[in-house]
Amino acid sequence: MAEFTAQDVKALRDATGAGMMDSKKALTESDGDMDRAAQILREKGLSKVAALEDRDNSQGAVAVARDGNAVALVELKSETDFSAKADDFVSLVQRLADAVLADGESAVESAELAKAVDDIKISKKENIELGQVVRFEGAEGNGLDAYAHVQDGRGTNGVIIEIEGADDETAHEIALHCAFAKPDALSRDEIDPALVEKAREGFVALTIKEGKPEQAVPKIVEGRLNSWYGERVLPEQGLFGDKQTVAERLGDGRIVRFAQAYIGA
């Protein structure tokens, strides 16, 4: 018969977040070995949360990190904002971003960090998983920025960006714009052709319904499609919704790349 005390049960509960009966059963199964009991609870917890994988997890938190010419962005998804606002959740997503900054995107796959993500799944009993994990290393002289909008203690909208022919101040301005405008792509070629065709068909139907002259339909449709692109393609967007586009603001500058993650996307 395994020998352990009520204090052992409490210590295991505090360490794992498991219930009292589950902790007692794990200690019995492990013959009082605390480490083995914790592993038993972890394995059972992971088995339970695996059944949650189909549940919506559109909540979460975003964190960014920067050091010199490198920036990183990490998104950790959850089912509820209650979990995402908790200190342990916010701390973990920042820890992940810092690790990606230091060691690359594969850092989140390390045994230590993978265990940390698994442990928070178990403790929250939610479908928690990594979303976007991105790291940029900027070329010398390029503008670079990592920006996160924080709301209720958690990052809700994160952007990293690299711009050629511009300084960090300009990169920060464009990053703020991205947080505001949520662009879908850096160029028209990156937009799904199926979405483009669906938009075109909708504009054709609308223009005909409005009774426009048949010969004018193609030009009107192209104009509407250009406006549609202007809402989605970063360089074509009006800077903070104004008439001046992002491309016009940059002048000879060029956006090399950007990444964005925001809650509710």
C-alpha positions as a Markdown table, in Angstrom:
| # | Residue | x | y | z |
|---|---|---|---|---|
| 1 | Met | 0.0 | 0.0 | 0.0 |
| 2 | Ala | 1.4 | 3.4 | -1.0 |
| 3 | Glu | 2.3 | 5.7 | 1.9 |
| 4 | Phe | 1.6 | 9.4 | 1.5 |
| 5 | Thr | 0.1 | 12.1 | 3.6 |
| 6 | Ala | -2.6 | 14.7 | 3.2 |
| 7 | Gln | 0.2 | 17.2 | 2.8 |
| 8 | Asp | 1.5 | 15.2 | -0.2 |
| 9 | Val | -1.9 | 15.3 | -1.8 |
| 10 | Lys | -2.1 | 19.1 | -1.3 |
| 11 | Ala | 1.4 | 19.5 | -2.7 |
| 12 | Leu | 0.5 | 17.5 | -5.8 |
| 13 | Arg | -2.7 | 19.5 | -6.2 |
| 14 | Asp | -0.8 | 22.8 | -6.0 |
| 15 | Ala | 1.8 | 21.6 | -8.4 |
| 16 | Thr | -0.6 | 20.2 | -11.1 |
| 17 | Gly | -4.0 | 21.9 | -10.6 |
| 18 | Ala | -5.6 | 18.5 | -10.4 |
| 19 | Gly | -8.5 | 17.7 | -8.0 |
| 20 | Met | -8.1 | 16.0 | -4.7 |
| 21 | Met | -9.4 | 12.6 | -5.7 |
| 22 | Asp | -7.4 | 12.5 | -8.9 |
| 23 | Ser | -4.2 | 13.5 | -6.9 |
| 24 | Lys | -4.9 | 10.7 | -4.4 |
| 25 | Lys | -5.4 | 8.2 | -7.1 |
| 26 | Ala | -2.2 | 9.2 | -8.9 |
| 27 | Leu | -0.2 | 9.0 | -5.7 |
| 28 | Thr | -1.6 | 5.5 | -5.0 |
| 29 | Glu | -0.8 | 4.4 | -8.6 |
| 30 | Ser | 2.7 | 5.7 | -8.3 |
| 31 | Asp | 3.3 | 4.2 | -4.8 |
| 32 | Gly | 3.8 | 7.7 | -3.4 |
| 33 | Asp | 6.3 | 8.9 | -6.0 |
| 34 | Met | 5.5 | 12.6 | -6.5 |
| 35 | Asp | 7.2 | 13.0 | -9.8 |
| 36 | Arg | 5.6 | 9.9 | -11.3 |
| 37 | Ala | 2.2 | 10.9 | -9.9 |
| 38 | Ala | 2.5 | 14.3 | -11.6 |
| 39 | Gln | 3.3 | 12.6 | -14.9 |
| 40 | Ile | 0.3 | 10.3 | -14.5 |
| 41 | Leu | -1.9 | 13.4 | -14.0 |
| 42 | Arg | -0.4 | 15.2 | -16.9 |
| 43 | Glu | -0.9 | 12.2 | -19.2 |
| 44 | Lys | -4.5 | 11.9 | -18.1 |
| 45 | Gly | -5.0 | 15.6 | -18.5 |
| 46 | Leu | -3.7 | 15.7 | -22.0 |
| 47 | Ser | -6.0 | 12.8 | -22.9 |
| 48 | Lys | -9.0 | 14.8 | -21.6 |
| 49 | Val | -8.1 | 18.0 | -23.4 |
| 50 | Ala | -7.5 | 16.1 | -26.7 |
| 51 | Ala | -11.2 | 15.8 | -26.8 |
| 52 | Leu | -11.6 | 19.6 | -26.9 |
| 53 | Glu | -9.6 | 20.1 | -30.1 |
| 54 | Asp | -12.7 | 20.8 | -32.2 |
| 55 | Arg | -13.9 | 23.6 | -30.0 |
| 56 | Asp | -13.6 | 27.1 | -31.2 |
| 57 | Asn | -10.6 | 28.9 | -29.9 |
| 58 | Ser | -10.8 | 32.4 | -31.4 |
| 59 | Gln | -9.7 | 34.1 | -28.2 |
| 60 | Gly | -6.1 | 34.2 | -26.9 |
| 61 | Ala | -3.2 | 36.6 | -26.7 |
| 62 | Val | -0.4 | 37.9 | -28.9 |
| 63 | Ala | 3.1 | 38.9 | -27.9 |
| 64 | Val | 6.0 | 40.5 | -29.8 |
| 65 | Ala | 9.7 | 40.8 | -29.0 |
| 66 | Arg | 12.6 | 42.7 | -30.5 |
| 67 | Asp | 16.4 | 42.7 | -30.1 |
| 68 | Gly | 18.5 | 44.7 | -32.6 |
| 69 | Asn | 17.7 | 43.6 | -36.1 |
| 70 | Ala | 15.4 | 40.7 | -35.2 |
| 71 | Val | 11.7 | 40.7 | -34.3 |
| 72 | Ala | 9.3 | 38.0 | -33.3 |
| 73 | Leu | 5.6 | 37.4 | -33.1 |
| 74 | Val | 3.7 | 34.6 | -31.3 |
| 75 | Glu | 0.0 | 34.0 | -31.0 |
| 76 | Leu | -1.5 | 31.6 | -28.4 |
| 77 | Lys | -5.1 | 30.7 | -28.9 |
| 78 | Ser | -7.7 | 29.9 | -26.3 |
| 79 | Glu | -11.5 | 29.4 | -26.0 |
| 80 | Thr | -12.2 | 32.2 | -23.6 |
| 81 | Asp | -10.9 | 35.7 | -22.9 |
| 82 | Phe | -11.1 | 34.9 | -19.2 |
| 83 | Ser | -8.2 | 32.4 | -19.7 |
| 84 | Ala | -6.3 | 34.6 | -22.1 |
| 85 | Lys | -6.3 | 37.6 | -19.7 |
| 86 | Ala | -4.9 | 35.5 | -16.8 |
| 87 | Asp | -1.3 | 36.3 | -15.8 |
| 88 | Asp | 0.0 | 32.8 | -16.4 |
| 89 | Phe | -1.4 | 32.8 | -20.0 |
| 90 | Val | 0.0 | 36.3 | -20.8 |
| 91 | Ser | 3.3 | 35.4 | -19.2 |
| 92 | Leu | 3.6 | 32.2 | -21.3 |
| 93 | Val | 2.9 | 33.9 | -24.7 |
| 94 | Gln | 5.6 | 36.5 | -23.9 |
| 95 | Arg | 7.9 | 33.7 | -22.9 |
| 96 | Leu | 7.3 | 32.0 | -26.2 |
| 97 | Ala | 7.9 | 35.2 | -28.2 |
| 98 | Asp | 11.1 | 35.8 | -26.3 |
| 99 | Ala | 12.3 | 32.3 | -27.1 |
| 100 | Val | 11.4 | 32.7 | -30.8 |
| 101 | Leu | 13.4 | 35.9 | -30.9 |
| 102 | Ala | 16.4 | 34.3 | -29.3 |
| 103 | Asp | 16.4 | 30.9 | -31.0 |
| 104 | Gly | 14.1 | 31.0 | -34.0 |
| 105 | Glu | 10.6 | 29.8 | -34.8 |
| 106 | Ser | 11.4 | 26.2 | -33.9 |
| 107 | Ala | 12.0 | 27.2 | -30.3 |
| 108 | Val | 8.3 | 26.7 | -29.5 |
| 109 | Glu | 8.9 | 23.0 | -30.3 |
| 110 | Ser | 11.4 | 22.6 | -27.5 |
| 111 | Ala | 10.5 | 20.1 | -24.8 |
| 112 | Glu | 10.3 | 22.8 | -22.1 |
| 113 | Leu | 8.0 | 25.1 | -24.0 |
| 114 | Ala | 5.9 | 22.3 | -25.5 |
| 115 | Lys | 5.3 | 21.1 | -21.9 |
| 116 | Ala | 4.4 | 24.6 | -20.8 |
| 117 | Val | 1.7 | 24.8 | -23.5 |
| 118 | Asp | 0.4 | 21.3 | -22.6 |
| 119 | Asp | 0.3 | 22.2 | -18.9 |
| 120 | Ile | -1.7 | 25.3 | -19.5 |
| 121 | Lys | -4.2 | 23.3 | -21.7 |
| 122 | Ile | -4.6 | 21.0 | -18.8 |
| 123 | Ser | -5.0 | 23.7 | -16.1 |
| 124 | Lys | -7.5 | 25.8 | -18.2 |
| 125 | Lys | -9.3 | 22.7 | -19.6 |
| 126 | Glu | -9.6 | 24.5 | -23.0 |
| 127 | Asn | -8.5 | 24.0 | -26.6 |
| 128 | Ile | -5.3 | 26.0 | -26.3 |
| 129 | Glu | -2.8 | 25.9 | -29.2 |
| 130 | Leu | -0.2 | 28.0 | -30.9 |
| 131 | Gly | -1.4 | 30.3 | -33.7 |
| 132 | Gln | 1.1 | 32.3 | -35.7 |
| 133 | Val | 4.8 | 31.9 | -34.9 |
| 134 | Val | 7.0 | 34.3 | -37.0 |
| 135 | Arg | 10.5 | 35.7 | -36.7 |
| 136 | Phe | 12.1 | 38.3 | -39.1 |
| 137 | Glu | 15.8 | 39.2 | -39.2 |
| 138 | Gly | 16.0 | 42.6 | -40.9 |
| 139 | Ala | 18.7 | 43.5 | -43.4 |
| 140 | Glu | 21.2 | 46.1 | -42.3 |
| 141 | Gly | 19.7 | 49.6 | -42.7 |
| 142 | Asn | 16.1 | 48.5 | -43.1 |
| 143 | Gly | 13.4 | 49.9 | -40.9 |
| 144 | Leu | 12.1 | 47.3 | -38.4 |
| 145 | Asp | 9.3 | 47.2 | -35.9 |
| 146 | Ala | 7.4 | 45.0 | -33.5 |
| 147 | Tyr | 4.2 | 46.4 | -32.1 |
| 148 | Ala | 1.5 | 44.9 | -29.9 |
| 149 | His | -1.8 | 46.5 | -29.0 |
| 150 | Val | -2.5 | 45.7 | -25.3 |
| 151 | Gln | -6.1 | 45.5 | -24.0 |
| 152 | Asp | -7.1 | 44.4 | -20.5 |
| 153 | Gly | -3.6 | 43.2 | -19.8 |
| 154 | Arg | -3.1 | 41.0 | -22.9 |
| 155 | Gly | -1.8 | 41.6 | -26.4 |
| 156 | Thr | -4.8 | 41.5 | -28.8 |
| 157 | Asn | -3.2 | 42.7 | -32.0 |
| 158 | Gly | 0.5 | 42.2 | -32.9 |
| 159 | Val | 2.5 | 43.3 | -36.0 |
| 160 | Ile | 6.1 | 42.8 | -37.1 |
| 161 | Ile | 7.3 | 44.5 | -40.2 |
| 162 | Glu | 10.5 | 45.2 | -42.2 |
| 163 | Ile | 10.8 | 48.1 | -44.7 |
| 164 | Glu | 13.6 | 48.8 | -47.1 |
| 165 | Gly | 14.5 | 52.4 | -47.7 |
| 166 | Ala | 12.9 | 53.6 | -44.5 |
| 167 | Asp | 13.9 | 54.1 | -40.8 |
| 168 | Asp | 12.5 | 52.5 | -37.7 |
| 169 | Glu | 10.2 | 55.4 | -37.0 |
| 170 | Thr | 8.5 | 54.9 | -40.4 |
| 171 | Ala | 8.3 | 51.2 | -39.8 |
| 172 | His | 6.6 | 51.9 | -36.5 |
| 173 | Glu | 4.1 | 54.2 | -38.2 |
| 174 | Ile | 3.2 | 51.5 | -40.8 |
| 175 | Ala | 3.0 | 48.9 | -38.1 |
| 176 | Leu | 0.5 | 51.0 | -36.3 |
| 177 | His | -1.4 | 51.4 | -39.5 |
| 178 | Cys | -1.5 | 47.6 | -39.9 |
| 179 | Ala | -2.9 | 47.2 | -36.4 |
| 180 | Phe | -5.6 | 49.7 | -37.4 |
| 181 | Ala | -6.4 | 48.5 | -41.0 |
| 182 | Lys | -5.6 | 44.7 | -40.7 |
| 183 | Pro | -4.4 | 44.2 | -44.3 |
| 184 | Asp | -4.7 | 40.8 | -45.9 |
| 185 | Ala | -1.7 | 40.8 | -48.1 |
| 186 | Leu | 1.3 | 42.7 | -49.3 |
| 187 | Ser | 0.4 | 42.5 | -53.0 |
| 188 | Arg | -2.6 | 41.7 | -55.2 |
| 189 | Asp | -1.0 | 38.4 | -56.2 |
| 190 | Glu | -1.2 | 37.1 | -52.6 |
| 191 | Ile | -5.0 | 37.4 | -52.6 |
| 192 | Asp | -6.8 | 34.1 | -53.2 |
| 193 | Pro | -7.9 | 34.2 | -56.9 |
| 194 | Ala | -11.2 | 32.5 | -55.9 |
| 195 | Leu | -12.0 | 35.5 | -53.6 |
| 196 | Val | -11.1 | 37.9 | -56.4 |
| 197 | Glu | -13.4 | 36.2 | -58.9 |
| 198 | Lys | -16.2 | 36.1 | -56.4 |
| 199 | Ala | -15.8 | 39.8 | -55.7 |
| 200 | Arg | -15.7 | 40.5 | -59.5 |
| 201 | Glu | -18.9 | 38.5 | -60.1 |
| 202 | Gly | -20.6 | 40.4 | -57.3 |
| 203 | Phe | -19.6 | 43.7 | -58.7 |
| 204 | Val | -20.9 | 42.7 | -62.2 |
| 205 | Ala | -24.2 | 41.7 | -60.8 |
| 206 | Leu | -24.5 | 44.9 | -58.7 |
| 207 | Thr | -23.6 | 47.1 | -61.6 |
| 208 | Ile | -26.1 | 45.5 | -64.0 |
| 209 | Lys | -28.8 | 45.7 | -61.3 |
| 210 | Glu | -28.1 | 49.4 | -61.0 |
| 211 | Gly | -29.0 | 49.8 | -64.6 |
| 212 | Lys | -25.7 | 51.0 | -65.8 |
| 213 | Pro | -25.1 | 51.1 | -69.6 |
| 214 | Glu | -23.8 | 47.7 | -70.8 |
| 215 | Gln | -20.6 | 49.3 | -72.4 |
| 216 | Ala | -19.8 | 51.0 | -69.1 |
| 217 | Val | -20.0 | 47.8 | -66.9 |
| 218 | Pro | -16.4 | 46.6 | -67.3 |
| 219 | Lys | -14.9 | 49.9 | -66.4 |
| 220 | Ile | -17.2 | 50.4 | -63.4 |
| 221 | Val | -16.5 | 46.8 | -62.2 |
| 222 | Glu | -12.7 | 47.4 | -62.5 |
| 223 | Gly | -13.0 | 50.6 | -60.5 |
| 224 | Arg | -14.9 | 48.8 | -57.8 |
| 225 | Leu | -12.4 | 45.9 | -57.8 |
| 226 | Asn | -9.6 | 48.4 | -57.4 |
| 227 | Ser | -11.3 | 49.8 | -54.4 |
| 228 | Trp | -11.8 | 46.3 | -53.0 |
| 229 | Tyr | -8.1 | 45.6 | -53.4 |
| 230 | Gly | -7.4 | 49.0 | -51.8 |
| 231 | Glu | -9.1 | 47.8 | -48.6 |
| 232 | Arg | -7.0 | 44.6 | -48.4 |
| 233 | Val | -3.6 | 45.1 | -49.9 |
| 234 | Leu | -1.2 | 47.0 | -47.6 |
| 235 | Pro | 0.6 | 49.4 | -49.9 |
| 236 | Glu | -2.8 | 50.3 | -51.5 |
| 237 | Gln | -4.6 | 51.1 | -48.3 |
| 238 | Gly | -5.2 | 54.6 | -47.2 |
| 239 | Leu | -2.8 | 55.4 | -44.3 |
| 240 | Phe | -5.0 | 55.3 | -41.2 |
| 241 | Gly | -8.0 | 55.6 | -43.5 |
| 242 | Asp | -6.9 | 58.8 | -45.1 |
| 243 | Lys | -6.5 | 59.6 | -48.9 |
| 244 | Gln | -2.7 | 59.2 | -48.8 |
| 245 | Thr | -1.9 | 55.5 | -49.4 |
| 246 | Val | 0.8 | 53.5 | -47.6 |
| 247 | Ala | 2.8 | 53.3 | -50.8 |
| 248 | Glu | 2.6 | 57.1 | -51.2 |
| 249 | Arg | 3.8 | 57.6 | -47.6 |
| 250 | Leu | 6.8 | 55.3 | -48.2 |
| 251 | Gly | 7.8 | 57.1 | -51.5 |
| 252 | Asp | 10.9 | 55.2 | -52.6 |
| 253 | Gly | 10.7 | 52.8 | -49.6 |
| 254 | Arg | 9.3 | 49.3 | -50.0 |
| 255 | Ile | 7.7 | 46.9 | -47.5 |
| 256 | Val | 9.8 | 43.8 | -47.5 |
| 257 | Arg | 7.4 | 41.7 | -45.4 |
| 258 | Phe | 5.0 | 41.9 | -42.5 |
| 259 | Ala | 3.1 | 39.5 | -40.3 |
| 260 | Gln | 0.1 | 40.2 | -38.1 |
| 261 | Ala | -2.0 | 38.2 | -35.6 |
| 262 | Tyr | -5.1 | 39.6 | -33.9 |
| 263 | Ile | -7.7 | 38.1 | -31.6 |
| 264 | Gly | -10.9 | 37.2 | -33.3 |
| 265 | Ala | -9.4 | 36.8 | -36.8 |
